[in-house]
Structure formats: structure tokens, C-alpha cells
């Protein structure tokens, strides 16, 4: 069922930038006049070796001056393709083959490329998703903004340089004059995103396209960035087309939502109305998959801890000594905790800014202690720079702690015993954030999963082949994919391959470092349920590192909150989320987009 997307009454939540909760932001604003942007039955087609491939079909919606409209949908739904068609940045093999893209009454689809280029930047700005790949690494940030100003005829020379500093200040960067002289690698992720916002708004465009502008940022930085974007666009009267897979963010920031699936618009309407009363089956699925604080720990039919360990031991015996579960400590006695972190600190020696300057000590992790019970999930949450990934690297024995100790199954991690180190490498496996970067692009999927088995001399070639097929079945992937390469798989499929590789040696502990943060909500939900199911069946223990507290709420039994290298609060997930003890934890919870929304489908 398709809503009337031409309705003129919309719930506008400008209160989000003022800290109001979403359910309180129902100030009704009458949208009048002609739309600034109007898509009419737009079709985008890509020419491939296999023929013409339609990526968007029959797309229609309006964006009025000063209005924020969000396009939501899973990866491959066509939302970014639609945005690229509006701004004229489709790949060379892509084209608008039908319909109209009317910007202030002018059909952009019918304009020559040169005319579209003149509109880009001056009338239509863009804030792309990944600031590191969209900023030139060998140009100073200020020079890149100057280039945008000069290319669009806004200012030149000294005037452009002054204006670049002003724009960085407007975007909320402190010490903007010094920052303008720095390179992108000297900025944090949030600072780089602010620089892109400054660049996108540098020419005071009437329409700003924000494509997943904060998906890689932690919740507190995300809120600061989006608040600043709201303030700037409100001051300028700029319309915003927000592309996101985060329904909470869309509900909090947009007046209307357009839901896309399979290249088509399946539902559109006022944001809160659509989320509280979704009509289309796909919108209902999106809402059911969206993590929120209303959700609880994923509940599965759990086997008892004893039965799970017995199943693992049986599996280990069936595959020979090469992948022994090794769940006993050094003294041969099973412990309740699989790993114990005791008073761990990590101090890095950083070089000063001058050529002959002395090194300076930087404490990344300060006196951290916690345990992971066998068969349970412990999550470490906190802002970027809080030290959580450094803790994970020490637990994986990738870097040594400066002080303190880490004990795994009764044996100290990082000792001189070579046999113990090899055993540890088998029993503790990582799953990283970006499966495309962590999988060798030159290895087939079969070779990728088989590689740890080869490295640890597991069985014969026939036994390895059998194990690879078992693992593909464990992660619900078809064996027909084994001959393919990572580039031929979707993001969700690649992450399942990464999980299969991590499980190849029957580990006791899996370290998940932002393992689902790059995935859209439906795939994210599938991976979280897969992890929970594998834990239930195999008795796995997880360390789950994440900046997304809504995801942590679904997967974790115990939560440690880190700030500036220290654990400031820890407890059961219910205690931490329902009764936070520190202002910092409360701030993290308050920053989750859409956490207080009453959605139409229970998640």
C-alpha cells in the first residue's frame, strides 16, 4: 500500500537539534508552494556485459524548500543511486533512461553534463559517506574548501582562504585557522565529517544531499554532527535529502520518509506516522530489524552450558587433535571464566611535533579489569578513542600490555611458551568491521575459509573440504559461493564468510570488533541472530566491541563502558541500560537516534 506522498502536512522535528526526544517533537508545519526537487517516474539503468540493469524504477517524491526528506532502505535498494542521479554523479555506465528530475522546475535529466556540473556545488551540495576517501589525503583541508569556493566562483585568493576558515568555524571545528592548515589524516573521523559538511555548504546550496553522513561515527559524535547540520541548514533554508539505513536517525531528523526496496519506492509519508503505522510489508520488516532500546537480548532456544561444551568437545574429537577445544586451564581444571583481564594498562610513546622533539607518553588504556564468563557475551562500549579497540588488540595478543595481565583458560597471554602461543591463536579468533578489507581479494571463498585449517595442519585435503562445507552450512551460505571471490559477494555475505573463517578452528573465544557496524539493519539483524545461534549451539564466548549501544543491547549479557581509557561502569546489560550509574553512560544512551520512539512493529 502506497501512501499519498504529496500530503502537505508533515511533522517537523527541528527540536532534535535542541535535545528534545523524538516523541516530543511533533510541531506541525504547513509545507506550501512548489517543491524544490521533484522526481517523476525516474528510472536509472546501468549498462553491463550481461545487458541493461535497472537500478531504480518509477521513483517519485518531492522535497520542498527547507524540508528534510529521508530515503531509507537496505543496501542495494537504490537509495544512493537515486541521490547520484539527482546530483549527476552516476557511474559512466549509468544513465537516467526515463522520467524527470525537476530542480526548481528545470529537468536535470535533460540537461547536458556541463550544465549539471555548474549546478553541482552552487545549487546542490553533497556530504558523502566516507570522509577519508572523499578528502584528498595530500591536500590541506582548507585548500580543498578554497578549491570548491573558487571552482564555483564564490571567492578567490585571500578572500577564499578567509571564507574557508569561517566555514570550518560554522561547522563547529575549534581552532579553525590552524585546522585549515592540517591534512585529513590529522583529523578525527568526526572532524573530517565536519570538514565535508563545511565543503558541502560552502556555496550555500539550496539542496544538500547527505549520503550516510554519520554511519561510521559513534553516537555522541553523530549527534553533534547532525545537530550542527540541522542548525546550518535551518539558518540557510536549505532542503536536505538524507540517505540512511538508520530508521531511528530518519525519524529523528526528517519530516518525511521515503522507503525504497529493489529499486522502487514502496512507501512514503510523514516520518512518525509512517514509523508508527507502516503499511508495506517491507517497511514492517525494516522496523522489526531496527535495533532500539526497546529491544532486549536476542532470545534463542539455548542449550545448557554443559550440553554446549559437550557438543563442542564431540566436534573437536571428530576433527582430530588439530582443533582441540582446550577448555581446561594449565592445571587441567575448567574455570567459569574463559578469559580474565586484570589491571591492564597500555602506554604508547608518541613522537612530538618537532623534528628533534622528545617522545611523549600517552595512556590509551588505564587499569582495566573484567572477565568473560564461558559461553557468554561481554561488550565494551564507548566513544572513539575510549580505548576499547586497544583492549581488543591486547586480548588478541597483537600488542603487549604495559602492565597488568590477561589470562586465557588459566594460562597467561603473551608468555614465552611457543606451544601455548600457537594454542592461543587457535582458540581465539577475530571478526573485524570491514569484511572486504579483512578478506584477501585474490583468494576464493573456499581458499579463504580453508586457510586457517592449512596453517594449523588440520587433516587431509578431503577433511578440510568437508570442514569448509560444514562451516558454509553453519553460516547459512550456499556452497555454490565457494568458487567466487569477495568482490562478487554482498556485504552481508562477506561478513558471513569472515565468521566462517573465524570458526574454522573451533575457537573458544571470538573477538568481534565493530563486526556489524558497516551493515544495513536487515543484514545486521541476520548477523546478530547468527552469532547468537552459533553461541547457543557451540558454546562460544564473545568479546563484542561496538560504538552502537542499540546493537549491544541485543547481543550482550554483560557491558563494560569505557571513557578515556578507563572502565567507568560495568554490569549486566539490563542494569547498564535500564539503570545507568554514571552521567557518561546516560549521555551515550541519550545520544542513540530514535531510542524513545514508539514504533509500529515490535523489534
N, C-alpha and C positions, 0 to 999 in steps of 0.2 A: 504494500500500500504506500503510495507516494503522497507526501504532504504537499500542501499548497505553499511552495517556496516563495511566492510573490506576496505573501502576507506582509503587511506594513507595521504591525505591532510586534515589537521584539523586546525581550527582557535584556537590558543592558547592564552589565556588571562592572562599571568603572570603579565600584567600591573595592574590587580586588586589589587595586594598587594602593588602597588606603588601609589594607589589612582586614577588611571585613570577610567573614566566612561566606562561602558561596550561597548558602541557603538564605542569607540575609540580603543578598544583592539582587533585588527584584524591582529596581526602579524602572518603570515603564517609560520608554521613549518612543515618540512617534517619528518614524522614518518617512520623510516626504521627498517629493521631487524625483527626477530621473536618476537611475543608477549610474555610478561612475564606471563600473565594469559590468558587462552583461555577456554571458556566454549563452549562445543559442544553438542547441543541437550540434555541438562540436565533436568532431571525430578526428583522432590523431592516429596515423598509420606509419609503421616502420617497414622499410623495405629490407628484407633479409634474403639469404641464399635459398631459404625454403619458401620464399614468396612474401606477399604483403601480410603484415601482422598488425591488426588494430589494437592499440593500447588504451584508447579511450573512445567511447561510443555514446553519442546522444547526450553529451554533458551540457546541462543548462542550469545556471544560477545567476544571481545578481549580487553585487556588492555596492552599497551606497556610500556617498562621501562620509567620512568619519566613522564608518561602521567596521567592526571586526567580524569576519566570517571564517570559520574553521572548516577545513576539509579533513576528515578522519577516515581511516581505513587501514587494513594491513598492508604489508609490503607487497608490491605488485598490483595494488588496487587501481592505480592510475592517477593518484593524487599529485605526485611530483611531476608526472608527465603533463598533467593539465596545467600546473603552475609554469612549467618550462615553455609550454605553448603560448601562454599569456605574455611572457616576457621575451619571447623569441629566442630561446636558448635550447631548442631541441637539437638532438644529435643530427649529423649530416644526413643520415638515412631516414630521419623522421620528418613528417610534414602534416599540417592541418589539411585534411582531404575533404572536409565537409563542415558546414555551419559557419557561424560568425563569432568573432571575439571583439565585441564593441567596447572601446575605451573612450568615454566621453563622446559617444556617437560615431567614432571612427573605427572601421573594421581593421583590426591589426592583422588578421589573417590574409587580407588582400593587399597589404602594404608591401613594397619592396624591402629587402633586408636593410638597406641603408636608412630608410625612414624609421624602421623599428629600432635600429641602433641609436638613433637620435632621441627616441622616447625613453630608452633604457637609461636609467640613472637620473635623468632630468625629471621625468614624469612618473616613471615606475622604478622603484628601488627594490633591492633584494638583500635579504640576510640569509646566507646559505647555512647548511647544517654543520659542516666540519670546518672550524676556523683555521686549523693548522694547514689543511690542504687548499684553503681558499685565500690565504695570505701568502704573498711572495716571501720565502724564507731569507732571501738575500737583499731585500729592501727594507729600510726602516719603516715602521708603521706610519709615521707622519707623512713620509714621502708617498706612500700608497694612497693616503687620503688626498694629498695635494694633487696626485695624478688624476684622481676621479674628479676633483674640482676643476682642474684645467681642461680635461677632456670634454667636460660638459659646459665650459665657458662661464663658470660661476665666478672664478677668481684666478689670478695668476701671480707668480713670483712671491714676493714677501707677503702680499695680502692672502694668498692661498695658504702659506705656511701658518700665518696667524689664525686663519679660519680653521685649519686642521687641529690646532691646539684647542680652540674653542669647542669644536665638535667632540673631541675626546673628553673635555670637561663636562659637556652636556650629557655624554653617555655615562658619566659617573666615575671616570678614572681619576684618581688623585694624582697630584704632581704631573699634570698632563703635559707640560712643556718638556720635562725630562723623558716621560714615556714616549713622546712622539719621536725621540731620537733613538729609541731602542728597536730591536728586531723581534719578530714574533716569538722566537724561542725563549726570549727573556720575559714573556708574559705568561701568566697562568691561563688555564682554559677559560675562566670567566672573563679575564681581561681581554683575551683575544676576541671573545664573543662581543664584548662591548665595543671593541675597535671595528668589528664588522657592522654593528648597529650604527656607529658613527658614520661609517662609509656609506651604508645603505640610505641614511637620512641626510647625507651631506648636501644633496642638491634639492632638498625639501620636496621630495616626490609627493604626488597626490595619492599614489597607491604603493604600499610596501608589501612585498611577498616575503614571508618568513617561513622558510622550509626547515622544520625540525630545529628551531634555533637554540634549544637548550637540552636536547636529548642526551648529551654526553656530560651534563653538569650535575653536581649534587643539588639537593632540593633547596638549600638555603641560597646558593649562588643563583640557581634557577629563578627563585622568587625575586631576588634583587634585579636580575637582568630583565625579567618580564615586567616588573613594576616600572623600571626606568623606560622600557619600550612603551608601556601604556601612557606614561606621563608625556613623553615626547610626541607620540602620535596624537594624543588629545590636544596638546598645545598647538600642533600644526594642522589639526583637522584631517590628518592622513587616514585613508582607509587601509585596512590590513587584511590580507589573505593569509591565514595561518594554516600551515600544513603540519599535521601532527598525528601520531598514533596514540597519544595520551588523552583519553576521554576526560579525565579529571581536569587537565590543563585546558582543554577545549571548553568545558563547561564553565570554568572559572574566568576565562579571558574573552570568549566570543559571545556575540549576541545571537548568532545563528550558526548552525552546524549543517554541513553537507556530508553525508555518508556515502563513500564510494566502495564498490566491490566489483571485481572483474572488469574494470574499466568503465563502469556505469554508475550513475547516481541512483542509489536505491531509496534514499530517504533524505529529506531536508526540512528544517523548520527551526523555530526559536529554541535556543540551546536547552534550557531547563525543561521545557515542555517535551522536547524530543527525548531527553535522557530519562525523564520520569515516566513517559508513556511511549516507549518505542513501538512502532507499528511493524517494521520489517523484521523478518527472522534474522537477517544478518546483523542488524543493529542490536538485537537482543543478544546475539552471540558475543558481540563486542563487549557489551555491558557485563555479561556473565564472566568474561575472561579478564575484565579490568581489575587489577589489584586495588584495594582500598582498605582503609582501616576498619571498615565494617566486616571485612573477611576475617577468617580465622585460619589456624593451621590446617593445611590440606589433610583431610581425613581419608585414609585408605583402610582396607581390611588388613590390619597389622598382624604379622606372625609374631609370636613371642620372641623375645631376645634370644632365648635358648634355642628355639627352633630355627631362627635365622642363622645363628652361628653354626648349628649342626649342619644346616643346608650348605653353608659356605665351606665347612670342613669337608663335606662329602664331595663338593665340586672341586676343591683343591686336590683331594686324593685321586679323583677321577682323571685329573690332568697331570698327575705326577708331582714329584718333589720340586720341580722347577718353579711352581707358583704356590708354594706352601703359604697358608693363611697366616702363620706365625703370630697368633694372637696371644701367645704366652710371653711373659716378661723374661728377663735374663735369668731369673731364678726358677723358671718353669711354673710360675703361679699367675693365673689370669687376674688382671686388675679390672676394677669397674671403669676406670678412665683409660681411654686409648692413648691420650697424649696430655701431658701436664706442662704448662708454661709457668715458670716460677721466677719472678723478679727480673724479667728480661728487659734490657736496655740496649739501644743501638745509637752510637755516636759516630757521625761522619765528619771527616776533616775536609772542609771546603776551602778552596783557594780564594784568596782575596781578589779584589778587582784590579789592583795594580800588578805590573809585571813582576816586581820583587816583593810583593806583599806577603805576609805570613798567612798560613792556613788558620782557619777559624773552626772551632768545634761546634757542630750542630747536632743536638739531641733529637733524633726522629722518633724514638720510642723510649719511654721513661718508666721503668719499674712496672712492667705489665705482667699480670698473673691471671691465669684462668685454666680450666680443664675442659676437655671434651669427653663426655661420657660415651661409652661404647654404644654404637648404634643410634646416636643422636646427632642433631644438627645445632652447632653453635654459630651464630652470626656475629660479625664485627661490623658495626656501622659508624659512620662519621663523615665529616666533610672531607673534600680533597685536602691532602696534606696533614690529615689527623694521625697518620702512621699505620693505618690498617693494612695496606699492601706491604709495608716493610715487615710487619709481623708475619704475614703470609710467607714472604721470601725467607725469613729466618726459619719458619716451621718446615719449609721445603728444603732446608739446608743449602740454599743458594747463596746466602750471606751469613757469616757467623755473628752471633750476638756479642756486643761489647762486654756485657756482664749478665749474670743470671744463667738459667739452664732450661733446656727443653728435653723432656724425657718421653720417649715413644715406646710403648709396650715394655716399660721397665728399663730400657736402655737409653743412655744419653745420646742425643742427636749431635753429630759433628765430632765424634771421637776419632781416634786414630785407627780404629779397627776396620780394616778394609772389608772384611766379610760382613760386618754389621752395617757398613755404609751401603753395600750392594743390596742387602736385605731391606734396608730402609727405602731405597729407591724403588724396589718392587712394591712395597706396601703402602707408599704414599704417592698419589698421583694428582697432577693439577688439571683443571679445566679453566682456560683463560677467556678473557672478554671477547676477543675478536677471533672467531674460528678461521676466518680467511687468512689472517696473519699467522696463526699458530699451526696451520696445516701447510705442508710443503706443496706448492703448486705443481711441482714436477712429479709428485707421487700419485698414483692412482689411489682410490679409496681403499682397495684391497691392501696395497703396499703400506698405506698409512696406518691401518689397524694392525697389520702383521708386524710392523717394525719393532715394537717393544717385545714381541714374542721372540723375534730373531735375536734381538740384543741380549736377551736373558736366556738364550739357548733352550727355548721351550720346544720339546718334542720334535717330531719329524715334519716334513713339509705337509703331509696329509693331515697330521694332527693340528698343525697351525691353520690349515684351510678350514677344518671343521670348527675350530675355535672362532675364527673370523665370522663364519656364518652364524654361529650361536650369538655372537655379540651383535651382529646386524639385527637378529631377531629380538634381542633384548631391548634395543633402542628403536624398535618398530620401523626399520628401514628395509626396503626390498633388496634382495641380493643382486638384482639387476643393476644396482648402482655401483657395484664393486669395480667395474671397469672404467667408471667415469673419474673425472678429476675435480678438485674442489671448485674451480671456476664454473663447473656445469651444475652445481647444486645451489639450492636456495640457502639463505642464512640459517634457517631452522634445521635444514638437513645437514649443513656443515657442523652445526653445534652438536647434533646427534652423533656425527662421526667422531667429533672430539671426545664425547662422552664414552663412546665405544672403545676408542683408543685408551682412554684413562682406565677403563675397566678390564682391559685385556689381561693383566697380570693378577686379577682378583685382589685389588688393594683393600686395605682395612680403612684407610682414610683418604678422602678426596677433598682437595682444596679448590673451591670454586671462587675465582677472583673476578667479580663482575660478570658472571657467566651468562646472564640473560639480559644485561642492560642494553645490548645493541639490537634486541629483537622486538618486534611488534607484539601487542598484547595477546593475540591469539596464540602465536608461536611460543611466546613467553610462558603462557599458561600451560601449554603442552609440555614444554621442557621441565617446568617445575613439577608437574604431576609425574613425569617420567622419573625425575630424581627421587621423588617421594616413594614411588612404586619400587624402584631399584633398592632404595634403603630398606623398605619393608621386606623385600624378598631375599636380599643378600646380606642384610645386617650391616650395611655401610655406615660409616661415620662421616659427617661433612663439616668442614670449616667453610662458611659462606661469607665472603667479603662483598659488601654492596653499599652504595650510597642511596639505594631505593628502599625506604623503610616499608612501603606498602608491599613490596615483594618479600622482604624479610618476614613480614607478619605472616605470610603464607607458608614459609618453608622452615622457620627456625623454632627450636624448642627453647633455646637459651640465647640471650642477646647481651653483647658487650658494646657499650657506647664509648667511642674514643674521641678525645679532643686534645689537640696539641701534644700528641704522643702518649697520653695517659688514658687509662680507663676511668671514666668519671661515674659510670653506673653500669651495673650488670645484674641480671636476674632472669627469671623465666620470661618468655615472650609476653604472656598475659600481664605480668606485673609491670614490665617496662612500658608496654603500650597503653595499658589501662590506668596505671598509677605511676607516671614518671616522677622521679625523685629530684631531678636537677633541672634548673632553667634551660640548660643547653639541650637536654633531651626533649623538653617541651617545645623548644624552638624548632628542632628538627621535625617533630610531629606536626606542628602548626604549619610548616612550610610545604607539606605534601599537597600538591594540587588536587582540589576536589575531594579532600578527605571527608568533609562534612556533608557531602551531597547525599540525598536520598534517591538512589537510582531506581529505575523501574523494574530491574531484574536483579534478584539477589545474586551477589558474586560469590 
